[in-house]
Amino acid sequence: MTTANDTFRALALGGASFTPGVAPWVNAQPSDRALAEEAWQRSRETGSAFGFEFKLWKPDGEVFWLNISTQPILGSRNEIIGFVGTAHDVTEAVNRRVLSNQLIGLLDSSADAVIVFDPRGNLLFSNDGARNLIGVSEQAQASDAATQMFIQAIRDQVPREVINSPANNKWEGELGFRSPDGILRTMTLVLQIVREADGTIQHYSVIARDITEAKQLQDELNYQATHDALTGLPNRVLFLRKLSEALERSVTTKRGVSVMFVDLDKLKDVNDNIGHNVGDQLLNSIAKRLVSATRPSDLVARIGGDEFVVLCDGLGDEHIAMDVAERVRQGITGQVILQGVEIFTSGSIGIAMATPALLAEEAPADAAVTLLRNADTAMYRAKQRGRGRCEMYSDEMRKSAKDRVMLSAELERALAKRELFVVYQPVVSTHTGRMAGVEALLRWNHPERGVLTPPVFLELAEESGSIGPIGDWVIRQTCSDARKWMDEGIVERSFMVHVNVSTRQLSEAAFVERVMGTLRETNVDAAHLTLEITEKTMLSDNPAVMRTLNALKRLGVKLALDDFGTGYASLSYLRDFPADYLKLDGALVRDIGQHGGDDPIVRSIIQLAHSLNMSVVAEWVTTEDQKQRLKLLGCDFMQGNKVAEAVEADALGVQLRSRTSSVEERN
């Protein structure tokens, strides 16, 4: 360098004096100086223009970039006689270029497709994601077929208003596009339109993300959430949604809407006796029969273990509804052969129809729940009348259902209002006549209906969950009374109190702890308490129930199998069940001693129970002949009105004191 102006000295030399012969990049870093010298040497040898950018520092430490560019000076014979050049501060341009490279690198690392194209469809920019997802070529030319297909798909699927209106410069939505691998993909799209000052479009910027797998997963999850896994039919959630929509339409169209509630008869027997695999096959078979027996416009759903429902949109005539229901019932009734086993199937059907009053009183979603509940009520009525039949929901059923709701609400308050009480029926030794224990029987002193027995309200207690606190109260009250009798010395040391418990109580995880806590509070030994369960509970196949029973047994509580002989208990269940007492149902006791009676059956049951180390208690003993026959057959204990009537605790205390006094006098 032979000469330079003051501006150059200020930029390149930091304001220092000019020294002839030094290079313009004398203050650059060593690595930059070496590169500059190599480039300068090539330029001199070829006589070409020279340009070089390098980094410098201002006195305050700020970094800036300088660009040196030169042109050769030619003599008269076109020989190079020197070079003339300029120096420019290009810091801003370099920073923009660096930032642009960083952004491009960031965009290339993204799996999302990013493209920029002009209004004519010419591609201005694309990242690696666009090349992988859309199939944009490496050269990113506008003539690329995949690129043009994608751009055309955007133009076809984006609303016209977004493109035509200068006020709309951004749009987000979904785009369908067949990728180069031939898969029809779903993409989320963010489209940004950049316009000139006059509103004309300068270019389009697009970010596209492939959500095909996520969409498929979401669709699969939605399907699983709204369909039954076994049969593939809609479940309760989807059925209520469709029913609500049908009811909402019917307000305008005035078309009737009916619901049929279908319950299979004795599916549990199939599961218990043949196996759940066969039971599942039976459900699948029934599901197909239901679809075949209904109209194409009807919706069939499975909402429970053996419960199906049918939505009949446009069906508003009771006679036609009954005909359709009867056709459905006949369609699921008959013989089915599964895995070589012949099974007879039947069902009970309840029908409920939407009324103008229902639609006027309730919103469609609430009306859907009500209509389904009404159909369920009608189905239960069909079962009560003998199964295998169809019943239409009526005002009488509505009143009965309303009474049940009211009674259930009153039952919730009965315990707090001290309306519940316990009576005790003595359990007497068949051979000695001594009172070996009592069975606690719950009663409800209803303020309007009088004294109610468990068959009236026990099912309501089960449904509402109030059976838990009520059952705990019965156990506590019974143990308290037993403790009082023991303290007075009017009962024997082996005296037992029997209390009935339900499946729901036994299913509760804290039930064992509550029972043992009650025994500790009342100071009653566990061996004095017998909990009675029914065959239905034993056959429920509920692991929680069996865990509870085994835990109680280990802690010393006695167990009794109640109402034996009315259910379907098999010998294997009886052998494995840890019971201490087997209670013969009154249906077996009723005919013993009569011609053609049940003596052989009762004798066999007593012998079986004794072989399993169980004592036998006969219930519902009402005649002297029954007492004598039970004694001869070897029955251990008996109870019933002929033996002793059920009385409250105070009256029983009087009886016990009287017995005690009589014994003392004889002694």
C-alpha positions, 0 to 999 in steps of 0.5 A: 500500500503506497497511499491512503486517505484519512478515512481509510486510516481511521477505519483500517489503522485505528487513526494511526499514521500511514506507513508506506508498504504496509498491507491494508489488513495489518491490524487484522488477526494473524489468521485473517492476515494470512488468508488475505495475503493468499487471496491478494497474491492470487489476484495479482497473478491473475490480474482479477479484482480483489475483495476481502472481509476481516474483523477489527476492533475499535479503541473502545473494544467494539468489533466491526468488519471491514471489506477491502476491494481493489481493481487493477490499474492498467497501463497504455499496453494493458499491463498492470501498473498498480491497484486502486481500492476502497474500504467499507464498514460492512459490520451490519451486512455481516451481522445480517448474514451471520444471523441469516445463516444461524436461522437457516441452520436452526430451520434445517434442524427442525423436522417442520417444513419451512418454505417461502414462495412468491405469488407466481409459485416460484420457490424462494427458500426451503429447509431440510424439513421441506425436502424430507417431508414435502419432497422439495428438490435440493435445487429448490426450483419452482418447476419441481413437481412435489413443490408445486403440488404442495403450493397448489394444495395450500392455495386450494385449501386456504380460505380465499378471504385470507389471500384476497383481503389485505387485513388477513395476513396470517392463517393457521389450520390443517392441510391434507397432502400426499407426501412423496412416499405416497402416504396421505398426511395431515399437517398443521399449517401456519401461513404468513402473507407478506404484502407491499405497501399497496396491499399486493402480495410479495411472498408467502411464508409457510411452516408445516408440521406433520401430525399424521401419527398424532392424529391417528393416535388421537382418533384411536384414543377417541375410538377407545373412549367411545366404543366397547373394547369387546364388541366394538359397539358404541359405549355409554358415553357415545350413546348418550351423546348421540341420544342427546343429539337426537333429542335436540333434533326432535325438538325441531323436527317433531320426530319421536325418539325411543330407547330400548334397554336390553339385559341378557338373562343369566349371563353370569351363569355362563361365566361361572359354569362354562367360563368367561371366554365363552361368556365373551363369545356369547356377548359378541354373538348377541351384539351381532344379533342385535345389529341384525335385528334392528333397523339400519338407522338404529344405534346399538350400544353396549353400556355394561356387562350384559346390558345393551341399549338401542337408540331408535331415532324417528320412532314415536309410536308405542305399538311400533316400538313394542313391535320393534322391541319384540323383534329384537327380543326374538332375535336374541332368543334361542340356542347358541353353540359356542365351543361345542356348548349349547347355550340358550339365550334370552333377554328382557327389554325395557322401552322408554319414549321421549315425551314433549313434557320431558323435552320441555322440562330438561335440556337434551343432555339431561333428558338423554340420561332420564330417558335411559334411566326410564328404559332401565326401569322398564327393563327391571319391571320386565325381569320382575314379571318373569324375564324374557319379555318387553315392557313399556315405561309408564306413568306408574313406573315413573311414580314407583321410581319417584317413590324409590328416589324419595325413599332412598333420600329418606334412608340417608337421613334415617340413621341420623334421625334414629329411625333405625333399630335392631331386633334379635331372633334367637338361634336355638340348639336343636338338641338342648333347646338352649339359646346359643345366639341371636341374629340381628335383624334391621328394621326401619321405623318410617314416620309415615310407612310404619316399620319397614323390613330390609327387603323394602329398603336394602337394595336402595341402601346398596345403590346409594352406598348408605349400606356402609354406615348403616351396616357399621351401625348395626354391628356396633349396636349388636356388639354393644347389646351383646356386651351388656348381656354378657356383663349381666351374666344372662348369656353363656360364654359361647353366646354368638351374635349373627349380623348380615353383611353385603357384598358392597361392605365386604368390598370396602378396603377398610371394612376389616379395620372398622369391624375390629375397631368396633370389637375393641370399643365394645370389648367383645371378643371376635369369636362371639361375632358371626358375619353372614353372607349369601350365596350370591356374595360367595359366587361374586368372584370378587377378589376383594371380598375373598381377601376381606373374608380371609382376613376376618377369619384369621382375626377370629371372626366367625362366618356363616353362609346364609340362605343356602339352597336357593342359589347356585353354589357348587360343591367346590365353592362350598369346600373352599369357602371358610365358613363356620355355619351353613344356614339352610334356607326356609324353602328347604325346611318348609317341606321336610317331614311331608310326603315327598318332602326334602328330607334326603336333600336336607340330610345330605346337606347336613352331612356335607356341612359336617364333613366340612366342619360346619355347623348347620342352622335351619331358618324359618322353622314354623311347625313342631313337625319341622323341629322334630324332623330337623332334630332327627336329621342331625341339624345343629341349630334352628331359628324361626317364629316357632322357635322364638320370635324376633324382639328388641334388645330390652325384651330379649334381655327380659327373656334371657333373665327369665331363662337364667332365673329358671335354671338357677331355681332348678339347680 
